[in-house]
Amino acid sequence: MADHVIVTTTTDSEESATALATGAVEVNLGACAQVTGPVTSVFRWEGEVRTEPEWRVDVKTAADRVSDLTDYLRAKHGYDVPEVIATPITGGNTEYLAWVTAETR
């Protein structure tokens, strides 16, 4: 697995997204996070297709922090089954990636 990842989640408001992003950085589970939105999400939930506005949170972290970050996001999230996915970072600015690791210690 890659040494660094982007962990993504979505939520129902900018305030909730900002709180998740801020909390993850404050407890050193992510080096930084971006909040994007609103985005339009189309998904099936409880047997029906829904279309809802959501805000996306992308957290940059070291791979060895993904499990703890996932647990944190699940605990703090308002959804019953929140999206939490990890995408490997396979390259980039080595100084930035070293900073990501340092900030998640």
ZANULO-628102 format. One record per residue: chain; x, y negated, z negated of N, C-alpha, C in turn. Coordinates in nm, 2 decimals. Example, Ala and Ser with C-alpha at 12.3 -4.5 7.8 and 13.67 -1.06 7.14 Angstrom:
BEGIN
<unit = A | nu = 1.32 | nv = 0.57 | nw = -0.78 | cau = 1.23 | cav = 0.45 | caw = -0.78 | cu = 1.32 | cv = 0.33 | cw = -0.78> $
<unit = A | nu = 1.28 | nv = 0.22 | nw = -0.71 | cau = 1.37 | cav = 0.11 | caw = -0.71 | cu = 1.29 | cv = 0.00 | cw = -0.79> $
This chain:
BEGIN
<unit = A | nu = 0.08 | nv = 0.12 | nw = 0.00 | cau = 0.00 | cav = 0.00 | caw = 0.00 | cu = 0.09 | cv = -0.12 | cw = 0.00> $
<unit = A | nu = 0.03 | nv = -0.23 | nw = 0.05 | cau = 0.10 | cav = -0.36 | caw = 0.05 | cu = 0.13 | cv = -0.41 | cw = -0.09> $
<unit = A | nu = 0.23 | nv = -0.50 | nw = -0.10 | cau = 0.26 | cav = -0.55 | caw = -0.24 | cu = 0.16 | cv = -0.66 | cw = -0.28> $
<unit = A | nu = 0.09 | nv = -0.72 | nw = -0.18 | cau = 0.00 | cav = -0.83 | caw = -0.21 | cu = -0.13 | cv = -0.81 | cw = -0.14> $
<unit = A | nu = -0.24 | nv = -0.86 | nw = -0.19 | cau = -0.37 | cav = -0.84 | caw = -0.13 | cu = -0.45 | cv = -0.97 | cw = -0.15> $
<unit = A | nu = -0.56 | nv = -0.97 | nw = -0.07 | cau = -0.66 | cav = -1.07 | caw = -0.09 | cu = -0.79 | cv = -1.00 | cw = -0.13> $
<unit = A | nu = -0.84 | nv = -1.03 | nw = -0.25 | cau = -0.96 | cav = -0.97 | caw = -0.30 | cu = -1.07 | cv = -1.07 | cw = -0.28> $
<unit = A | nu = -1.18 | nv = -1.01 | nw = -0.22 | cau = -1.29 | cav = -1.10 | caw = -0.17 | cu = -1.42 | cv = -1.06 | cw = -0.25> $
<unit = A | nu = -1.49 | nv = -1.15 | nw = -0.29 | cau = -1.63 | cav = -1.13 | caw = -0.34 | cu = -1.72 | cv = -1.24 | cw = -0.28> $
<unit = A | nu = -1.85 | nv = -1.22 | nw = -0.29 | cau = -1.94 | cav = -1.33 | caw = -0.26 | cu = -2.04 | cv = -1.34 | cw = -0.37> $
<unit = A | nu = -2.10 | nv = -1.46 | nw = -0.38 | cau = -2.20 | cav = -1.49 | caw = -0.49 | cu = -2.30 | cv = -1.59 | cw = -0.44> $
<unit = A | nu = -2.40 | nv = -1.61 | nw = -0.52 | cau = -2.52 | cav = -1.69 | caw = -0.47 | cu = -2.51 | cv = -1.84 | cw = -0.49> $
<unit = A | nu = -2.40 | nv = -1.89 | nw = -0.54 | cau = -2.39 | cav = -2.04 | caw = -0.56 | cu = -2.25 | cv = -2.09 | cw = -0.56> $
<unit = A | nu = -2.23 | nv = -2.21 | nw = -0.52 | cau = -2.09 | cav = -2.27 | caw = -0.53 | cu = -2.04 | cv = -2.27 | cw = -0.67> $
<unit = A | nu = -2.13 | nv = -2.30 | nw = -0.77 | cau = -2.09 | cav = -2.30 | caw = -0.91 | cu = -2.04 | cv = -2.17 | cw = -0.96> $
<unit = A | nu = -2.11 | nv = -2.06 | nw = -0.92 | cau = -2.08 | cav = -1.93 | caw = -0.96 | cu = -1.94 | cv = -1.89 | cw = -0.89> $
<unit = A | nu = -1.93 | nv = -1.92 | nw = -0.77 | cau = -1.81 | cav = -1.89 | caw = -0.69 | cu = -1.69 | cv = -1.96 | cw = -0.76> $
<unit = A | nu = -1.70 | nv = -2.09 | nw = -0.79 | cau = -1.60 | cav = -2.17 | caw = -0.85 | cu = -1.56 | cv = -2.11 | cw = -0.99> $
<unit = A | nu = -1.66 | nv = -2.07 | nw = -1.06 | cau = -1.63 | cav = -2.01 | caw = -1.20 | cu = -1.56 | cv = -1.88 | cw = -1.18> $
<unit = A | nu = -1.59 | nv = -1.79 | nw = -1.09 | cau = -1.52 | cav = -1.67 | caw = -1.07 | cu = -1.37 | cv = -1.70 | cw = -1.02> $
<unit = A | nu = -1.36 | nv = -1.79 | nw = -0.93 | cau = -1.22 | cav = -1.83 | caw = -0.88 | cu = -1.14 | cv = -1.88 | cw = -0.99> $
<unit = A | nu = -1.19 | nv = -1.98 | nw = -1.07 | cau = -1.12 | cav = -2.04 | caw = -1.18 | cu = -1.08 | cv = -1.94 | cw = -1.28> $
<unit = A | nu = -1.18 | nv = -1.86 | nw = -1.32 | cau = -1.15 | cav = -1.76 | caw = -1.43 | cu = -1.04 | cv = -1.66 | cw = -1.39> $
<unit = A | nu = -1.04 | nv = -1.62 | nw = -1.27 | cau = -0.94 | cav = -1.52 | caw = -1.22 | cu = -0.80 | cv = -1.58 | cw = -1.23> $
<unit = A | nu = -0.79 | nv = -1.71 | nw = -1.19 | cau = -0.66 | cav = -1.77 | caw = -1.19 | cu = -0.62 | cv = -1.80 | cw = -1.34> $
<unit = A | nu = -0.71 | nv = -1.85 | nw = -1.42 | cau = -0.68 | cav = -1.88 | caw = -1.56 | cu = -0.63 | cv = -1.76 | cw = -1.63> $
<unit = A | nu = -0.68 | nv = -1.64 | nw = -1.60 | cau = -0.63 | cav = -1.52 | caw = -1.68 | cu = -0.52 | cv = -1.45 | cw = -1.60> $
<unit = A | nu = -0.46 | nv = -1.51 | nw = -1.50 | cau = -0.34 | cav = -1.46 | caw = -1.43 | cu = -0.37 | cv = -1.33 | cw = -1.35> $
<unit = A | nu = -0.50 | nv = -1.32 | nw = -1.31 | cau = -0.53 | cav = -1.20 | caw = -1.22 | cu = -0.52 | cv = -1.24 | cw = -1.07> $
<unit = A | nu = -0.51 | nv = -1.37 | nw = -1.05 | cau = -0.49 | cav = -1.42 | caw = -0.91 | cu = -0.40 | cv = -1.54 | cw = -0.92> $
<unit = A | nu = -0.32 | nv = -1.56 | nw = -0.82 | cau = -0.23 | cav = -1.68 | caw = -0.81 | cu = -0.31 | cv = -1.80 | cw = -0.77> $
<unit = A | nu = -0.41 | nv = -1.78 | nw = -0.67 | cau = -0.49 | cav = -1.89 | caw = -0.62 | cu = -0.61 | cv = -1.83 | cw = -0.56> $
<unit = A | nu = -0.71 | nv = -1.91 | nw = -0.55 | cau = -0.84 | cav = -1.86 | caw = -0.49 | cu = -0.90 | cv = -1.97 | cw = -0.41> $
<unit = A | nu = -0.97 | nv = -1.93 | nw = -0.30 | cau = -1.04 | cav = -2.03 | caw = -0.22 | cu = -1.19 | cv = -1.99 | cw = -0.22> $
<unit = A | nu = -1.27 | nv = -2.10 | nw = -0.23 | cau = -1.42 | cav = -2.08 | caw = -0.22 | cu = -1.46 | cv = -2.14 | cw = -0.09> $
<unit = A | nu = -1.54 | nv = -2.06 | nw = -0.01 | cau = -1.59 | cav = -2.10 | caw = 0.12 | cu = -1.74 | cv = -2.08 | cw = 0.12> $
<unit = A | nu = -1.80 | nv = -2.18 | nw = 0.18 | cau = -1.95 | cav = -2.16 | caw = 0.19 | cu = -2.02 | cv = -2.29 | cw = 0.21> $
<unit = A | nu = -2.14 | nv = -2.28 | nw = 0.23 | cau = -2.22 | cav = -2.15 | caw = 0.23 | cu = -2.19 | cv = -2.07 | cw = 0.36> $
<unit = A | nu = -2.20 | nv = -1.94 | nw = 0.35 | cau = -2.20 | cav = -1.85 | caw = 0.46 | cu = -2.34 | cv = -1.78 | cw = 0.46> $
<unit = A | nu = -2.38 | nv = -1.73 | nw = 0.57 | cau = -2.51 | cav = -1.66 | caw = 0.58 | cu = -2.48 | cv = -1.51 | cw = 0.58> $
<unit = A | nu = -2.53 | nv = -1.45 | nw = 0.48 | cau = -2.52 | cav = -1.30 | caw = 0.46 | cu = -2.65 | cv = -1.23 | cw = 0.50> $
<unit = A | nu = -2.63 | nv = -1.12 | nw = 0.58 | cau = -2.75 | cav = -1.04 | caw = 0.61 | cu = -2.71 | cv = -0.90 | cw = 0.56> $
<unit = A | nu = -2.80 | nv = -0.84 | nw = 0.47 | cau = -2.77 | cav = -0.72 | caw = 0.41 | cu = -2.90 | cv = -0.65 | cw = 0.37> $
<unit = A | nu = -2.89 | nv = -0.52 | nw = 0.35 | cau = -3.01 | cav = -0.44 | caw = 0.30 | cu = -2.99 | cv = -0.43 | cw = 0.15> $
<unit = A | nu = -3.10 | nv = -0.46 | nw = 0.08 | cau = -3.11 | cav = -0.44 | caw = -0.06 | cu = -3.25 | cv = -0.40 | cw = -0.10> $
<unit = A | nu = -3.25 | nv = -0.29 | nw = -0.18 | cau = -3.38 | cav = -0.24 | caw = -0.23 | cu = -3.48 | cv = -0.21 | cw = -0.12> $
<unit = A | nu = -3.42 | nv = -0.16 | nw = -0.01 | cau = -3.51 | cav = -0.11 | caw = 0.11 | cu = -3.55 | cv = -0.22 | cw = 0.21> $
<unit = A | nu = -3.51 | nv = -0.34 | nw = 0.19 | cau = -3.54 | cav = -0.44 | caw = 0.28 | cu = -3.42 | cv = -0.52 | cw = 0.33> $
<unit = A | nu = -3.42 | nv = -0.57 | nw = 0.45 | cau = -3.31 | cav = -0.65 | caw = 0.51 | cu = -3.34 | cv = -0.80 | cw = 0.46> $
<unit = A | nu = -3.24 | nv = -0.85 | nw = 0.40 | cau = -3.24 | cav = -0.99 | caw = 0.35 | cu = -3.14 | cv = -1.08 | cw = 0.42> $
<unit = A | nu = -3.17 | nv = -1.20 | nw = 0.43 | cau = -3.08 | cav = -1.31 | caw = 0.48 | cu = -3.07 | cv = -1.41 | cw = 0.37> $
<unit = A | nu = -2.95 | nv = -1.44 | nw = 0.32 | cau = -2.93 | cav = -1.53 | caw = 0.20 | cu = -2.80 | cv = -1.61 | cw = 0.22> $
<unit = A | nu = -2.80 | nv = -1.73 | nw = 0.17 | cau = -2.68 | cav = -1.81 | caw = 0.17 | cu = -2.59 | cv = -1.75 | cw = 0.05> $
<unit = A | nu = -2.46 | nv = -1.74 | nw = 0.08 | cau = -2.37 | cav = -1.70 | caw = -0.02 | cu = -2.24 | cv = -1.79 | cw = -0.01> $
<unit = A | nu = -2.16 | nv = -1.78 | nw = -0.12 | cau = -2.03 | cav = -1.84 | caw = -0.11 | cu = -1.92 | cv = -1.73 | cw = -0.13> $
<unit = A | nu = -1.82 | nv = -1.74 | nw = -0.05 | cau = -1.71 | cav = -1.64 | caw = -0.05 | cu = -1.60 | cv = -1.69 | cw = -0.14> $
<unit = A | nu = -1.54 | nv = -1.60 | nw = -0.22 | cau = -1.43 | cav = -1.62 | caw = -0.30 | cu = -1.31 | cv = -1.53 | cw = -0.25> $
<unit = A | nu = -1.20 | nv = -1.58 | nw = -0.21 | cau = -1.08 | cav = -1.51 | caw = -0.17 | cu = -0.97 | cv = -1.53 | cw = -0.27> $
<unit = A | nu = -0.93 | nv = -1.43 | nw = -0.34 | cau = -0.83 | cav = -1.44 | caw = -0.45 | cu = -0.70 | cv = -1.37 | cw = -0.40> $
<unit = A | nu = -0.59 | nv = -1.44 | nw = -0.40 | cau = -0.46 | cav = -1.39 | caw = -0.36 | cu = -0.40 | cv = -1.33 | cw = -0.49> $
<unit = A | nu = -0.35 | nv = -1.20 | nw = -0.48 | cau = -0.30 | cav = -1.14 | caw = -0.60 | cu = -0.19 | cv = -1.04 | cw = -0.56> $
<unit = A | nu = -0.12 | nv = -0.99 | nw = -0.66 | cau = -0.03 | cav = -0.88 | caw = -0.64 | cu = -0.11 | cv = -0.75 | cw = -0.64> $
<unit = A | nu = -0.06 | nv = -0.65 | nw = -0.57 | cau = -0.14 | cav = -0.52 | caw = -0.56 | cu = -0.16 | cv = -0.46 | cw = -0.69> $
<unit = A | nu = -0.06 | nv = -0.47 | nw = -0.78 | cau = -0.08 | cav = -0.40 | caw = -0.91 | cu = -0.18 | cv = -0.47 | cw = -1.00> $
<unit = A | nu = -0.24 | nv = -0.58 | nw = -0.96 | cau = -0.34 | cav = -0.65 | caw = -1.04 | cu = -0.48 | cv = -0.63 | cw = -0.98> $
<unit = A | nu = -0.49 | nv = -0.56 | nw = -0.87 | cau = -0.62 | cav = -0.54 | caw = -0.81 | cu = -0.72 | cv = -0.47 | cw = -0.90> $
<unit = A | nu = -0.68 | nv = -0.37 | nw = -0.97 | cau = -0.78 | cav = -0.29 | caw = -1.05 | cu = -0.83 | cv = -0.39 | cw = -1.17> $
<unit = A | nu = -0.74 | nv = -0.46 | nw = -1.23 | cau = -0.78 | cav = -0.55 | caw = -1.34 | cu = -0.87 | cv = -0.66 | cw = -1.28> $
<unit = A | nu = -0.83 | nv = -0.72 | nw = -1.17 | cau = -0.91 | cav = -0.82 | caw = -1.10 | cu = -1.05 | cv = -0.77 | cw = -1.07> $
<unit = A | nu = -1.06 | nv = -0.65 | nw = -1.01 | cau = -1.19 | cav = -0.59 | caw = -0.98 | cu = -1.27 | cv = -0.58 | cw = -1.10> $
<unit = A | nu = -1.22 | nv = -0.53 | nw = -1.21 | cau = -1.29 | cav = -0.51 | caw = -1.34 | cu = -1.34 | cv = -0.65 | cw = -1.39> $
<unit = A | nu = -1.25 | nv = -0.75 | nw = -1.38 | cau = -1.29 | cav = -0.89 | caw = -1.42 | cu = -1.41 | cv = -0.94 | cw = -1.34> $
<unit = A | nu = -1.40 | nv = -0.93 | nw = -1.21 | cau = -1.50 | cav = -0.98 | caw = -1.12 | cu = -1.63 | cv = -0.91 | cw = -1.14> $
<unit = A | nu = -1.63 | nv = -0.78 | nw = -1.16 | cau = -1.75 | cav = -0.70 | caw = -1.19 | cu = -1.81 | cv = -0.75 | cw = -1.32> $
<unit = A | nu = -1.73 | nv = -0.77 | nw = -1.42 | cau = -1.78 | cav = -0.81 | caw = -1.55 | cu = -1.84 | cv = -0.95 | cw = -1.55> $
<unit = A | nu = -1.79 | nv = -1.04 | nw = -1.48 | cau = -1.83 | cav = -1.18 | caw = -1.48 | cu = -1.93 | cv = -1.21 | cw = -1.37> $
<unit = A | nu = -1.96 | nv = -1.12 | nw = -1.28 | cau = -2.04 | cav = -1.15 | caw = -1.16 | cu = -2.19 | cv = -1.13 | cw = -1.20> $
<unit = A | nu = -2.27 | nv = -1.21 | nw = -1.14 | cau = -2.42 | cav = -1.21 | caw = -1.16 | cu = -2.49 | cv = -1.10 | cw = -1.08> $
<unit = A | nu = -2.43 | nv = -1.04 | nw = -0.99 | cau = -2.50 | cav = -0.94 | caw = -0.90 | cu = -2.49 | cv = -0.80 | cw = -0.97> $
<unit = A | nu = -2.59 | nv = -0.72 | nw = -0.94 | cau = -2.60 | cav = -0.58 | caw = -0.99 | cu = -2.48 | cv = -0.50 | cw = -0.93> $
<unit = A | nu = -2.46 | nv = -0.52 | nw = -0.80 | cau = -2.35 | cav = -0.45 | caw = -0.73 | cu = -2.28 | cv = -0.55 | cw = -0.65> $
<unit = A | nu = -2.18 | nv = -0.62 | nw = -0.71 | cau = -2.11 | cav = -0.72 | caw = -0.63 | cu = -2.01 | cv = -0.66 | cw = -0.53> $
<unit = A | nu = -2.00 | nv = -0.73 | nw = -0.42 | cau = -1.89 | cav = -0.70 | caw = -0.33 | cu = -1.76 | cv = -0.74 | cw = -0.39> $
<unit = A | nu = -1.67 | nv = -0.64 | nw = -0.40 | cau = -1.53 | cav = -0.67 | caw = -0.43 | cu = -1.45 | cv = -0.58 | cw = -0.35> $
<unit = A | nu = -1.38 | nv = -0.64 | nw = -0.25 | cau = -1.30 | cav = -0.56 | caw = -0.16 | cu = -1.16 | cv = -0.62 | cw = -0.16> $
<unit = A | nu = -1.06 | nv = -0.53 | nw = -0.13 | cau = -0.92 | cav = -0.57 | caw = -0.13 | cu = -0.86 | cv = -0.55 | cw = 0.01> $
<unit = A | nu = -0.80 | nv = -0.65 | nw = 0.07 | cau = -0.75 | cav = -0.65 | caw = 0.20 | cu = -0.59 | cv = -0.67 | cw = 0.19> $
<unit = A | nu = -0.52 | nv = -0.57 | nw = 0.23 | cau = -0.37 | cav = -0.58 | caw = 0.22 | cu = -0.31 | cv = -0.70 | cw = 0.30> $
<unit = A | nu = -0.22 | nv = -0.77 | nw = 0.24 | cau = -0.14 | cav = -0.87 | caw = 0.31 | cu = -0.01 | cv = -0.80 | cw = 0.36> $
<unit = A | nu = 0.00 | nv = -0.79 | nw = 0.49 | cau = 0.11 | cav = -0.72 | caw = 0.55 | cu = 0.23 | cv = -0.80 | cw = 0.59> $
<unit = A | nu = 0.23 | nv = -0.93 | nw = 0.57 | cau = 0.34 | cav = -1.02 | caw = 0.60 | cu = 0.31 | cv = -1.16 | cw = 0.56> $
<unit = A | nu = 0.40 | nv = -1.25 | nw = 0.58 | cau = 0.38 | cav = -1.39 | caw = 0.55 | cu = 0.51 | cv = -1.45 | cw = 0.49> $
<unit = A | nu = 0.49 | nv = -1.57 | nw = 0.44 | cau = 0.60 | cav = -1.65 | caw = 0.38 | cu = 0.65 | cv = -1.58 | cw = 0.26> $
<unit = A | nu = 0.77 | nv = -1.52 | nw = 0.26 | cau = 0.82 | cav = -1.45 | caw = 0.14 | cu = 0.82 | cv = -1.53 | cw = 0.02> $
<unit = A | nu = 0.85 | nv = -1.66 | nw = 0.03 | cau = 0.86 | cav = -1.75 | caw = -0.09 | cu = 0.71 | cv = -1.76 | cw = -0.15> $
<unit = A | nu = 0.61 | nv = -1.77 | nw = -0.06 | cau = 0.48 | cav = -1.78 | caw = -0.11 | cu = 0.44 | cv = -1.65 | cw = -0.18> $
<unit = A | nu = 0.47 | nv = -1.54 | nw = -0.12 | cau = 0.43 | cav = -1.41 | caw = -0.17 | cu = 0.50 | cv = -1.38 | cw = -0.31> $
<unit = A | nu = 0.63 | nv = -1.43 | nw = -0.32 | cau = 0.70 | cav = -1.42 | caw = -0.45 | cu = 0.63 | cv = -1.51 | cw = -0.55> $
<unit = A | nu = 0.58 | nv = -1.62 | nw = -0.51 | cau = 0.50 | cav = -1.71 | caw = -0.60 | cu = 0.37 | cv = -1.64 | cw = -0.65> $
<unit = A | nu = 0.30 | nv = -1.57 | nw = -0.56 | cau = 0.18 | cav = -1.49 | caw = -0.59 | cu = 0.21 | cv = -1.39 | cw = -0.70> $
<unit = A | nu = 0.32 | nv = -1.32 | nw = -0.68 | cau = 0.36 | cav = -1.22 | caw = -0.78 | cu = 0.39 | cv = -1.29 | cw = -0.92> $
<unit = A | nu = 0.47 | nv = -1.39 | nw = -0.91 | cau = 0.51 | cav = -1.46 | caw = -1.04 | cu = 0.38 | cv = -1.52 | cw = -1.11> $
<unit = A | nu = 0.29 | nv = -1.57 | nw = -1.04 | cau = 0.17 | cav = -1.63 | caw = -1.10 | cu = 0.07 | cv = -1.53 | cw = -1.16> $
<unit = A | nu = 0.09 | nv = -1.40 | nw = -1.12 | cau = 0.00 | cav = -1.30 | caw = -1.17 | cu = 0.06 | cv = -1.21 | cw = -1.28> $
<unit = A | nu = 0.17 | nv = -1.26 | nw = -1.34 | cau = 0.24 | cav = -1.19 | caw = -1.45 | cu = 0.19 | cv = -1.24 | cw = -1.58> $
